[in-house]
Structure formats: C-alpha cells, structure tokens
C-alpha cells in the first residue's frame, strides 16, 4: 500500500458522542448506515466525520479548486443521505460513497472543461507554496506547480485513475467499481495516464531547465 | 506457475508504466526485472518513468493548499448536517419530473392507439379529398364516408360561393362535421346543419336533387365557376 498523502484524521470540535462513534474501529460503516436509516442522526454525523476529509481531497485532486471540492463533498453527502435506504450491506461502503463523489467531480470537471480549458493559473491559484524556505523551497514549489499543471492537462478518465491510484493509493481492483469500469480498463487507463503524464512532465521540465 | 519467456526491449518498455507502480502480476514483474538487470537503456527508461510517477505523489504530499484547514472541515461538517436535516428522502422535483414524463408517455400512447387501432383508426381512414376536386360543378356534396373517431360522423364539404381560392373553396370554413345521414339524423341536424336544412337532418338525397347552389356574390364570383365553364 502506498502512503496516503492526505490528512484523514477526524475533524476537531465534534460532539463527544459523534467523535466516539466515528473513531471506534469496532463500529463499522455498515452499522453507521443502519443507525442512520433507523433515524440516529449521530450515526450519520459520524459517517460524515469519517469520510469528509478523504472525499474532499479526492475531489480536490481531481478538480484542482478548493471551492469546487467543498461543494462536491457537501453534495455527495446529501445524495448519500437520500439514498442510504438503497445501500447494499454486502458491499463496501466507501466504494459506494467514493463513486458518488467521483461521479459528481467528473461531471463538474467536464462542465468546466467545456466552459473553459483548465489552465495553469487555475491550478496555481488553488495550490499554495510548499512549506520551508530558501531556494530549495522555491524550486520545490515550482516543481510542484509543474506537476499540477500536467495533471490539469490530462483527460478526466486518466486523471481520475492517477489520482486514486498514485495519490490516494487505491488498488486497481478498488478503483474499478468506483469508476464503474472493468479492472482491465483501469489498468489500461493507468498505463496510458502514466505515459501521458510523463511525456507532459518531461516536456515542461525540458522547457524550464536550462 | 509457468515461467514467462524472456522479454525483449519492446515488450519490457510497454510494461514499464505499470511496472513502476507495482501493478503487474508477479510473474510478469519478475520477467521485466530480469530484463532490466541486463539492459541499460531499458533501465534508464524505467528510472525516468519512476521519477515521473513519484513526482506526482511527492508534489501532492508536499503542497500546502491555502484555505484548507481544520476550520474548513468543521464548517463543512456542520453544513452537511444542516442540509441533511432539511433534505427530503427524495427530491420533490424528481417526482414532478416523473409525473410529467408519465403524462407525456400516456398521451403518446393514447394517440398511438387511436392512430393504429385494428378497426381502422386514423391511419385506416380514407384521406379527405381536396374539396371540390371530385365534385366539381355541385355546390354542396357529401364527401366520402370517413371513419372518424366515433364512427358516427362524416365529413361534409360544403362549397360556399364566397370562396376565394382557386378551387372555389376555402379551407377551414368549409369543413363541417355532420353525422352520418342514416344514423341519428335528428341529432346531426341540431348540431351541424345550416339553418336552411331541415331540423330533422339532411335527407339522403341523390346528388341529382341536391340543393341548389347558393347565389354567388355578385361582387366577387368564385374563380372556379368562371374558369370551369
């Protein structure tokens, strides 16, 4: 398993009851879903607490804008709540929920792409500097900016797979049901996405380095 | 497990994007590794591919996104719960849309049934003749008996003298719906006949004794009468 570069700790300031439920490893997602369906609002609050950071970061890495990621996350939870009675308890909750998030993010991404091409300015406007100071930090920030620029150039189907696999560390078998495609399709998109990413990235580096 | 044949450069290069992420199955990954040990150019390619892949994850991990902090998540949590508290299990708008779709589908089905029902329907009806085309010279004629919606009415074409088109007939004003003369004539007379016709309904008269033509307007005689004669 790859490292997870996103912070998925519980948010602070939760009511004690909700925090206890969200943090309890003995309480499964399915139990929280069942509690919500039975009218326990704390159970749903615990579900939100468990997944809000992860879903926010996935949406952010696909969309590249904080506001969009926040809106998508919020909408995903509302849709989740409305369809909890259709949840199949035999299946993984997070796969189901991630599918909602990804569908919303991809829809928004396509709308944005049709309205205007995602540019370097958009991504740089969302992503700040890297921590640290001095020349190294500046170079690192510049390099990170290039990475975001390249990611913004990728087609949505490649970007989503790269985000889920290389940033969030999910396996191809986990990604397939989230994107509702076959395992072979995920592998093909990953293969193609990594190649395209490398081509763009090397081209950018060649242009910027003397 | 059957060992994979030794891979050449071309097949190795094609597998590098998945190899660097650990996404090949063990057997293929071992074959790629074996080739890389012996091929320097492929090894260079693998190194470049790995560097690009790591750049993505490293950049994301190292980047601080302005505006994203604990306060954002606390607010997000509250807003989600507020929206959910007011959210209906199913959006009412969806019900409205479903109802509209159901009504539209029902209307289409009804029209389709009327048009194509086995006893003729709209599709089985004799086409309406161009008024005046088949009965030139007579002022009033009964058109062919059609099979309109209720099987109890027929279209009756009455040519009026004040018609101004080339056939001597207007369009809508000259189409009058009449009941079949042999069915419920009284009702037909009440509803559709002109005042000059008997209230009991038009008798089934042969065309030879059809009512005399209405006097044409002296100011503008219909063109068909002048051209035909």
Interface residues (C-beta under 8 A of the other chain):
Chain A: X2 X3 X5 X6 X11 X12 X13 X14 X41 X44 X45 X48 X49 X52 X53 X56 X60 X61 X66 X70 X73 X74 X77 X78 X81 X82 X85 X126 X127 X128 X129 X130 X131 X140 X143 X144 X147 X148 X151 X162 X165 X166 X167 X172 X187 X190 X191 X192 X194 X195 X197 X198 X201 X202
Chain B: X17 X18 X20 X21 X23 X48 X49 X52 X53 X55 X56 X57 X59 X60 X61 X62 X63 X64 X65 X66 X67 X68 X70 X72 X73 X74 X76 X77 X79 X80 X81 X83 X84 X85 X87 X88 X89 X90 X91
